Amino acid sequence: MRAFDELYLRCARRHEQAHGKLSDQGFVELLAAVTKDPESFATHPEEKAFLELADAIARFERDLGNDDLLDDDAYAAHAEERRQSMAETCRRIGEECPACLDARTIAVLMSSLGPDEILSELLDIDDGLEMLMPSMDVMMGGSAWDDVFLRPRLRLMAAIARMFMETARYAMAIGVCEELLELCPGDELGAHQTLALACVRLENEDRFYLIARRHEEDAWYYLGNALLLYKLDRLPAARRALMGLATQCRGGAYALLRPIFVESYLPDRPTYEPGSFEEAVLAVHEADPIVVDSPDFINWASSQPGFVDAAKAFADREGFDW
């Protein structure tokens, strides 16, 4: 979530709503003025709350770099303290301004609740909202993402889809993801990645490859393809797909064999360059329930020629433990 970029755009759109439609150049100049001095433009209660949220997210992300030298116990304690602090800040912002949907969503995601309880809380938030009504431009073939004021609701939907996955409600995850893809053809929230994993879990091969043809191949595709073919007992093809993860995703083999802790999303999945190690880490994190539920998959992957070697070589290059 690029919180400050959205804040600037929200303030500019709110100013335009109050003072009349601007030309394209006029809006560019307004956006530049907002970017230079957002506090002066964040006068609406929702933008004031969003500004406070953006500051909180920035502090949280800066704090992530302060625990690299901590041992495991100190790291866990610091991470929990950081989560609790963020949850409390967002809970307060959401109580003061219920329309700040992102704050309410993050407060739930950062809470100490279990997956089913988190899902229930997110669904309660969504149930209390009016039906999502995209503008006429969206209805005529545009994207709901183009309306900056709809983005918090879209992020909530994406979070619900991921929690449907985490709580084994795969068909429900597919339904939300397909709705998101209809609303946002550009898929700015990566709904197709969640959808792909749901198809893997349900062993729906036709649907999985239909998604793959419509979207750029990424770590979710390479890992999902290997898992799907393994689950279908087509091991030669699964082996080739597994090596795709190792060769097409930087550090993909290492990410699978040595999973890395991933912070809760704030509130949407971070975006990284396709094929990057960071992307592979996120894909492995989200696919973990499927990996765990695929008997002996990790042992099988480790036995494939060159896969462990690729993981070790990456660890050596990057100075990671093996």
HELIX and SHEET records of a PDB file:
HELIX    1   1 ALA A    3  HIS A   19  1                                  17    
HELIX    2   2 ASP A   24  LYS A   36  1                                  13    
HELIX    3   3 PRO A   38  PHE A   41  1                                   4    
HELIX    4   4 PRO A   45  ASP A   63  1                                  19    
HELIX    5   5 LEU A   64  ASN A   66  5                                   3    
HELIX    6   6 ASP A   72  GLU A   96  1                                  25    
HELIX    7   7 LEU A  101  LEU A  109  1                                   9    
HELIX    8   8 PRO A  115  ASP A  127  1                                  13    
HELIX    9   9 MET A  136  MET A  139  1                                   4    
HELIX   10  10 ALA A  144  ASP A  146  5                                   3    
HELIX   11  11 VAL A  148  LEU A  150  5                                   3    
HELIX   12  12 ARG A  151  GLU A  166  1                                  16    
HELIX   13  13 TYR A  170  LEU A  183  1                                  14    
HELIX   14  14 ALA A  191  ARG A  201  1                                  11    
HELIX   15  15 GLU A  205  ARG A  214  1                                  10    
HELIX   16  16 ALA A  219  LYS A  231  1                                  13    
HELIX   17  17 LEU A  235  GLN A  248  1                                  14    
HELIX   18  18 GLY A  252  LEU A  257  1                                   6    
HELIX   19  19 PHE A  277  VAL A  292  1                                  16    
HELIX   20  20 PHE A  297  SER A  302  1                                   6    
HELIX   21  21 PHE A  307  GLU A  318  1                                  12    
END                                                                             
